[in-house]
Amino acid sequence: MIEQLVKRARLQRITNRATDLDDIHGMLEGTWTPTGGHFTPKFAPGTAREKAWARAIKQVTTAVPIIISKTLAGLDLAGITWSDEAGDRGDQLLRTLNLPDLARDLVIELRLTGVAAGIASRPSGTDTPTVTSLRGVNAPYVDPITRTVTGWYRALQHVNDAGRLTWWVDVFEFTSDGHAIQRVWRDLDSPTELGRRPDNELPGAARPRYTLNGLQDDGLPSSTVLANMGRILGLYATELRLATVEELASFPMLLTRGDAELDSIGPGEVITVDQDGDAKWLDPGDLSQLREQVTLKRELVREAFALPGGALGNETPSGEALEEANRSFMQETARTGGLVESVLTGVASDYLALHGLPGVTVSLPIDRGWLAKTTLPVLEQGVDLGVVPLTVAARAFQALVGAAYSDEELQTFIDDLQAKRLGTAPGFTGATDAVMPE
């Protein structure tokens, strides 16, 4: 198995993928900047254009932070719940894990890298189980014949004790008993240098819990952000150029012929030239076409990531176009939530198992604000038509309202409703409610 993993790791573009992931994490965190000449020919040092370009880079960011923030906004991270198989002790243990923060990390990694992975384990030398989100370059080992996942590879750059930037690599070889053999290399010069003896080998280790957006032909997870990097950088480059040109051309420029006292020129100042000279102001150019390009490219990025209408600052569509954009956003949000739910359920159950408790099912709901836009009209129409009982509508409405509508209040409403039907409510006159749906 190790020989197969070595061959596979050498074939994969691990180093290039790590560089790409560093870039997109830097875009999310606001630390990424383009290299000189990346989007334009290099400007001569010290020129007005070079200085304006440098200022524009500080004013413009890529669309990655907005893509991530909108994705997170569609999910109700604070509303994460789990089933009660593990009892009160299990509830207490899961609350200490801070599942909302773990879910946030997993959502970000899934969106950026195409894979979300975590592991519940008991670190060597300790008795306290932990749950860790696996960052870095993650890739499953897929059997070429059966196409089943038989192992896991994770590579992460880190600074070792000597202060040198090296690679930390974990390889998990899945075993038939549901566990794995974990092999660890701590200070590799290359992420594919797995021919040497591992620094640590742990039989019976826990398996990573993971979900994939998809797999590329080279075996690496497919990332929607990397797949659409051309659109993201295309928008970024156009916004950079617009910011630069706006600064250089948004003020009238002085054009003179002959000698002029330029040092004294300012707002409302008189321009003095010699008898044969001339001077005039050049009005700013028309930047409307460049602004239209920004609007067009923002819409392309919005569609690529199924963001809600107007999410990137472009004009918000109306009517059917807005409804379609929001529907696509909700569908993609539900898909993301479902994928992350599977990882949360896996790591939470593994964590509880290390404490000798049964597993649970974790639920990550869509944000109520988005869900209400589609659920409430359906409930209202169903009640009007008499096909949705009020008790069912009340329960669904409680899920949308949240803690403001307590279980006790819901039960009181249902009891009062039942009492009216049976004719035992206070002030009941004996008449029946002919329009009350069953």
Buried (B, 14 or more C-beta within 10 A) or exposed (E): EBEBBBEBBBEBBBBEBBEBBEBBBBBBEEEBEBEEEEBBEEBEEEEEBBBBBEEBBEEBBBBBEBBBEBBBBBBBBEBBEBEEEBEEEBEEBBEEBEBBEBBBBBBBBBBBBBBBBBBBBBEEEEEEBEBBBBBBBBBBBBEEEEEEBBBBBBBBBEEEEEEEEBBBBBBBBBBEEEBBBBBBBBBBEBBBBBEEEBEEEBEEBBBBBBBBBEBBEEBBBBBBBBBBBEBBBBBBBBBBBBBBBBBBBEEEEEEBEEEBEEEEBEEEEEBEBEEEEEBEEEEEEEBEEBBEBBEEBBBBBBEBBBBBBBBBEBEEBEEEEBBEBBBBBBEBBBEBBEBBBBBBBBBBBBBBBBEEBEBBBBBBBBBBEBBBEEBBEEBEEBBEEEEBBBBBBBBBBBBBBEEEBEEEEBEEBBEEBEEBEEEEEEEEEEEEEEEEBE
